[in-house]
Amino acid sequence: MEMRGKIRPGLWALFLGGVALAGEDREAEVDVGIGEWSASAGFGYKKNVLFSEILPVDSAFNYVSVEGAVQKEFIASGAEWVSIFLLDNRNYWQVDDLPNETFGMFLSEFGKHVTVDGRLAASLQYVYLNQAFDASFDILDENRIVLTAEEPGLYFEWASFLWQFKYTAKAGASRMYFADSKDDYETLDWELEFDYMTNEGGRLFLAPNGFIRDYTARVARDLDGFRLEETILGTDEQGIEGGFEQSFRVLGLATEVELEVDFSARRDRHTGYYDRDRLKYGIDLRLAGEKWDFGINASHADSEYLSQLADDGQLRSSKDWVWGFEMAREMGEKWSVFLRADAENSVSNETFFSYESNSILLGMRYR
């Protein structure tokens, strides 16, 4: 295959899109209340661990996770300090040189009500990721890469309430560090969220957002994919997210459902080679009984590149489906058992960038 000095677009999407996406609510990953912590362990099996189209690797794995949240209130000043953390690790058995898949997150926020209906907060965030991917173009020439990245960031937030309305303005700066420093980048991101709380336990929300990203040493490319050695890459993205959340009871079960639509438009400041539009929509359903919880989610994303051509001569595009299922059952005051299943499917008109991967995990949790 004639590469003509081009990069593998799908692989570098990890760098261009960001390991931890701007505007993402990372604290939502933590499933404990304030003042609580939990530890989980289990065993699972994953098909196509490296997300490969031509050289899939299936493997069993060990799973361990710890998470927690602490809070300190300052009654006299009306301020509060909250910190949350999460560390998640999978150790695969199948291949000796396959590294652990690790995700870590820490967030510490100090906030204070400076007006009757307004709260100002500042937070420090840190995200860590270590994961292997397949980068092979030939079944006889296996090539794996290990993506190790860490992102510290500083963020500010203003939230104000008025009857059933709430608006939140967020802005922050972060820097992503990779093992290869030429891939490092700095990001300035923002989000303005408007919420309307209904009388029936529902919430309507709309959130325009965006970011500015500048790379340390990664160069831009012309429309044919050739490197522009004197031009350091910079990208901008604008987007809007909206949806609806509703809480209610069905047959005595606490039920929560969320519908969400997210559109983003990334633009390359130089030639347009990395210009891409993306539309994503999804649903999340959760049910809770006295001793058990059940959750299912599904999302679909359409990505359309505005300049890059695929091998079939058409503009590069992809369609991605993600499904998730989780069920947990309390086994006592402190212990519970859980079952998780996940599936991903990506179909692209670019060679080597379609894949299917799914996993199942059974474990126990101590809270």
C-alpha positions in Angstrom: 0.0 0.0 0.0 1.4 3.4 -1.0 1.3 5.7 2.1 3.1 8.7 0.5 4.3 9.9 3.9 0.7 10.1 5.3 -0.2 9.2 8.8 -2.9 6.8 9.9 -5.9 9.1 10.4 -7.9 7.0 12.8 -5.0 6.5 15.1 -4.1 10.2 15.3 -7.7 11.0 16.0 -6.8 10.0 19.6 -4.4 12.9 19.7 -6.5 15.4 17.8 -9.7 14.6 19.6 -8.0 14.5 23.0 -7.8 11.6 25.5 -10.0 13.6 27.9 -12.4 15.6 25.7 -13.0 19.2 26.5 -16.3 19.9 28.3 -16.6 16.3 29.5 -18.0 15.8 33.0 -15.3 13.6 34.3 -16.7 13.5 37.9 -19.6 11.5 36.4 -17.3 8.6 36.2 -17.3 8.2 40.0 -20.1 6.2 41.5 -19.9 7.0 45.2 -21.5 9.6 47.4 -19.7 12.3 49.4 -17.7 10.8 52.2 -17.7 7.3 50.7 -15.1 5.1 49.0 -15.3 1.7 47.3 -13.1 -1.0 45.9 -13.9 -3.4 43.1 -12.3 -6.5 41.7 -13.3 -9.0 39.1 -12.5 -11.1 36.0 -13.6 -10.6 32.4 -13.0 -11.3 28.8 -12.6 -8.9 25.9 -12.6 -9.5 22.2 -10.3 -7.4 20.1 -8.4 -5.7 22.9 -6.4 -3.5 20.5 -9.3 -2.3 18.3 -7.8 -3.8 15.2 -9.4 -4.6 11.8 -6.8 -7.1 10.6 -5.1 -8.5 13.7 -7.6 -8.9 16.6 -6.4 -10.1 19.9 -8.9 -11.6 22.4 -7.9 -11.9 26.1 -9.2 -12.6 29.6 -8.3 -10.0 32.2 -8.2 -9.1 35.9 -10.0 -6.0 37.0 -9.4 -3.8 40.0 -10.8 -0.3 40.8 -10.9 2.1 43.7 -12.9 5.4 43.9 -13.9 7.9 46.5 -15.1 11.3 47.4 -14.5 13.6 50.4 -16.0 17.0 51.3 -15.2 19.7 53.8 -17.8 22.5 54.5 -16.8 25.9 55.9 -20.1 26.9 57.6 -19.0 30.5 58.5 -18.0 31.5 55.0 -20.5 29.4 53.0 -17.7 27.6 51.2 -17.0 24.0 50.5 -14.1 21.8 49.3 -14.8 18.5 47.4 -12.3 16.0 46.1 -13.0 12.9 44.1 -10.7 10.2 42.6 -10.9 7.1 40.5 -8.3 4.5 39.5 -9.4 1.7 37.1 -7.0 -1.1 35.8 -7.3 -4.1 33.6 -4.5 -6.6 33.4 -4.7 -8.8 30.2 -3.5 -12.4 30.1 -3.3 -13.3 26.5 -0.1 -11.6 25.4 2.9 -11.2 27.6 3.9 -7.8 26.3 0.4 -6.3 26.4 0.5 -3.5 29.0 -2.2 -2.9 31.6 -5.1 -0.7 30.5 -5.2 2.0 33.2 -7.4 5.1 33.6 -7.0 7.5 36.6 -8.8 10.7 37.5 -8.5 13.2 40.4 -10.5 16.4 40.8 -10.4 18.8 43.7 -12.8 21.8 43.8 -13.2 24.7 46.1 -16.5 26.6 45.7 -18.3 29.4 47.5 -21.7 31.1 47.2 -20.7 34.8 46.6 -24.3 35.9 46.1 -27.7 34.5 47.2 -28.1 32.6 44.0 -24.6 32.5 42.6 -21.7 30.1 43.2 -18.1 30.5 42.1 -15.7 27.5 42.0 -12.1 26.7 41.0 -10.9 23.2 40.4 -7.7 21.3 39.7 -8.1 18.2 37.6 -5.7 15.4 36.6 -6.4 12.6 34.1 -4.1 9.6 33.3 -4.5 7.0 30.5 -2.3 4.0 29.5 -3.7 1.8 26.7 -2.3 -0.2 23.7 -3.6 0.0 20.1 -2.9 -1.9 16.9 -1.3 0.2 14.2 -0.6 -2.6 11.7 -1.1 -2.2 7.9 -0.1 -5.8 7.1 -0.9 -9.1 8.9 2.8 -10.1 8.4 4.1 -6.9 10.0 2.5 -6.5 13.4 2.8 -3.0 14.9 1.4 -2.1 18.3 1.7 1.3 20.0 1.1 2.1 23.7 -0.6 5.4 24.3 0.5 6.9 27.7 -0.9 10.3 28.4 -1.6 12.6 31.4 -3.5 15.8 31.5 -3.4 18.3 34.4 -5.8 21.2 34.2 -7.2 24.3 36.0 -10.9 25.2 35.6 -13.3 27.9 36.8 -17.1 27.7 37.1 -19.9 30.2 37.8 -23.3 28.8 38.5 -26.5 30.9 39.1 -30.1 29.9 39.9 -33.4 31.6 39.3 -36.5 29.7 40.1 -36.5 26.7 37.8 -33.7 28.1 35.6 -29.9 27.5 36.1 -27.0 28.6 34.0 -23.4 27.5 34.3 -20.4 29.1 32.7 -17.1 27.0 32.6 -13.7 27.9 31.3 -10.3 26.2 31.8 -6.9 25.4 30.5 -5.1 22.1 30.4 -2.0 20.5 28.9 -1.7 17.0 27.6 1.6 15.1 28.0 2.4 12.1 25.9 5.4 9.7 26.1 6.5 11.3 22.8 6.6 15.0 23.7 6.1 16.1 20.1 2.5 15.1 20.4 1.9 17.3 23.5 -0.8 20.0 23.3 -2.4 22.8 25.3 -6.1 23.4 25.3 -8.3 26.3 26.3 -12.0 25.2 26.6 -15.3 26.7 27.6 -18.9 25.7 28.0 -22.1 27.6 28.8 -24.9 25.4 30.0 -28.6 26.4 30.4 -30.9 24.2 32.4 -34.6 24.2 33.0 -35.9 22.1 35.9 -39.5 20.9 35.4 -41.9 20.3 38.2 -42.1 16.6 37.4 -38.4 15.7 38.2 -37.1 16.5 34.7 -34.4 18.6 33.3 -34.0 20.2 29.9 -30.5 21.4 29.0 -28.6 23.1 26.2 -24.8 23.7 26.2 -22.8 25.4 23.6 -19.1 24.7 24.0 -15.7 24.8 22.3 -12.0 24.7 22.6 -8.7 26.0 21.1 -5.9 23.5 20.9 -2.2 24.2 20.0 0.4 21.4 19.6 3.9 21.7 20.8 5.7 20.2 17.8 3.2 18.3 15.6 3.2 19.8 12.2 0.1 20.6 10.0 -0.5 18.8 6.6 -1.6 19.9 3.2 -4.8 18.6 1.6 -2.9 15.7 0.2 -1.7 14.6 3.6 2.0 15.8 3.2 3.7 17.4 6.2 4.2 21.1 6.3 7.4 21.2 8.2 7.4 24.9 9.1 3.8 24.9 10.4 2.8 23.7 13.9 -0.7 22.3 14.0 -3.5 24.1 15.7 -7.2 23.2 15.8 -10.4 24.8 17.0 -13.7 23.2 17.8 -17.2 24.5 18.4 -20.2 22.4 19.4 -23.6 22.3 21.0 -25.1 19.6 23.3 -28.7 19.3 24.3 -31.0 16.8 25.9 -33.6 15.8 28.4 -33.4 14.0 31.8 -36.4 12.6 33.6 -36.8 10.8 37.0 -40.0 8.8 37.8 -41.1 5.5 39.3 -42.2 2.5 37.3 -43.7 -0.5 39.2 -42.2 0.8 42.4 -38.7 1.2 40.8 -36.8 4.4 40.8 -36.2 5.2 37.1 -34.0 7.7 35.3 -33.8 8.2 31.6 -31.6 10.6 29.6 -31.7 11.5 25.9 -28.8 13.5 24.5 -27.7 15.0 21.1 -24.2 16.4 20.6 -22.8 18.2 17.5 -19.2 19.3 17.1 -17.3 20.9 14.3 -13.5 20.8 14.4 -11.5 23.1 12.2 -7.8 23.0 11.1 -6.5 26.5 11.2 -4.1 26.0 8.4 -5.2 23.9 5.4 -8.5 22.2 6.4 -6.9 18.7 6.3 -8.3 17.9 9.8 -11.7 19.5 9.4 -14.4 17.2 10.7 -18.1 17.4 11.7 -19.5 14.9 14.2 -23.1 14.2 15.3 -23.7 11.9 18.3 -26.9 10.9 20.0 -27.6 8.5 22.8 -29.9 7.2 25.5 -29.2 6.2 29.1 -31.7 4.2 31.2 -31.3 3.3 34.9 -33.6 1.4 37.2 -33.1 0.8 40.9 -34.9 -1.5 43.3 -34.3 -2.1 47.1 -31.3 -4.3 46.6 -30.4 -4.1 42.9 -29.5 -1.6 40.1 -29.8 -2.0 36.4 -28.5 0.3 33.6 -28.4 0.2 29.9 -27.0 2.8 27.4 -26.5 3.2 23.7 -25.1 5.8 21.4 -24.4 6.4 17.8 -22.0 8.9 16.1 -21.5 9.9 12.5 -18.2 11.6 11.7 -17.6 13.3 8.3 -14.3 14.7 7.2 -14.5 17.7 5.0 -11.2 17.3 3.1 -9.6 13.9 3.8 -10.2 11.3 1.1 -10.5 7.6 1.9 -9.2 4.8 -0.3 -12.5 4.6 -2.2 -12.0 8.2 -3.4 -14.9 9.5 -1.2 -14.6 11.9 1.7 -13.5 9.9 4.8 -16.4 9.1 7.2 -17.2 6.7 10.0 -20.2 5.4 11.9 -19.7 4.3 15.5 -22.1 2.4 17.8 -21.5 1.9 21.5 -23.7 -0.2 23.8 -23.4 -0.8 27.5 -25.2 -2.9 30.2 -24.6 -3.1 33.9 -26.5 -4.9 36.7 -25.6 -4.9 40.4 -27.1 -6.8 43.4 -26.4 -6.0 47.0 -25.1 -9.0 49.0 -25.1 -7.4 52.4 -24.5 -4.0 54.0 -21.1 -3.5 52.4 -20.8 -6.0 49.6 -22.4 -6.2 46.1 -21.9 -8.3 43.0 -22.0 -6.7 39.5 -22.1 -7.7 35.9 -21.0 -5.4 33.0 -21.1 -5.9 29.2 -19.9 -3.4 26.6 -19.8 -3.5 22.8 -18.2 -1.1 20.2 -18.6 -1.2 16.5 -16.9 1.3 14.1 -17.4 1.2 10.3 -15.2 3.4 8.2 -14.6 3.8 4.5 -10.9 4.2 5.2 -8.9 0.9 5.1 -7.8 -0.6 8.4 -10.1 1.7 10.5 -13.2 -0.5 11.0 -13.3 -2.7 14.1 -15.6 -4.5 16.5 -14.8 -5.0 20.1 -16.9 -6.2 23.1 -16.3 -7.3 26.7 -17.9 -8.8 29.7 -16.9 -8.4 33.3 -18.1 -10.1 36.6 -16.9 -8.7 39.9 -17.6 -7.8 43.5 -17.6 -4.4 45.1 -16.9 -3.3 48.7 -18.3 0.0 49.8 
